[in-house]
């Protein structure tokens, strides 16, 4: 015997059925936001390292001539 009335279970399942597209959309937006944030941080790190990239290019060019 269940202690939860059938109407409450039906209402809960109906509510989940209605909210599923909203929750999936919110999950997708949050995942995309996370990916965009992480890739933006990677781009900033690459741009910071680009200031010192000339050193490695010079070392590489001299290393090939030796």
C-alpha positions in Angstrom: 0.0 0.0 0.0 1.4 3.4 -1.0 1.4 6.3 1.4 1.5 8.8 -1.5 -1.8 9.5 -3.2 -2.1 8.6 -6.8 -2.9 12.2 -7.8 0.4 13.4 -6.3 2.3 10.9 -8.3 0.4 11.7 -11.5 1.0 15.4 -11.0 4.7 14.9 -10.3 5.2 12.8 -13.5 3.2 15.3 -15.5 5.3 18.2 -14.1 8.5 16.3 -15.0 7.1 15.6 -18.5 6.5 19.4 -19.0 9.8 20.5 -17.5 12.0 18.0 -19.4 12.6 20.2 -22.5 13.3 23.2 -20.2 15.8 21.3 -18.1 17.5 19.9 -21.2 17.8 23.4 -22.7 19.2 24.8 -19.5 21.7 22.0 -19.3 22.8 22.6 -22.9 23.2 26.3 -22.3 25.2 25.8 -19.1 27.4 23.2 -20.9 28.0 25.6 -23.8 28.7 28.5 -21.4 31.3 26.3 -19.6 33.0 25.4 -22.9 33.1 29.0 -24.1 34.6 30.1 -20.8 37.3 27.4 -20.9 38.2 28.1 -24.5 38.3 31.9 -23.8 40.8 31.2 -21.0 42.9 29.1 -23.4 42.9 31.8 -26.0 44.0 34.4 -23.4 46.8 32.0 -22.3 48.0 31.5 -25.9 47.9 35.3 -26.4 50.0 35.8 -23.3 52.5 33.2 -24.4 52.6 34.7 -27.9 54.6 37.7 -26.5 57.5 35.4 -25.7 57.1 33.1 -28.7 59.8 35.0 -30.6 62.3 33.6 -28.2 61.4 30.0 -29.1 61.3 30.8 -32.8 64.8 32.3 -32.6 66.1 29.3 -30.6 64.6 27.0 -33.1 66.1 28.8 -36.1 69.6 28.8 -34.5 69.2 25.2 -33.5 68.6 24.2 -37.1 71.7 26.0 -38.3 74.1 24.4 -35.8 
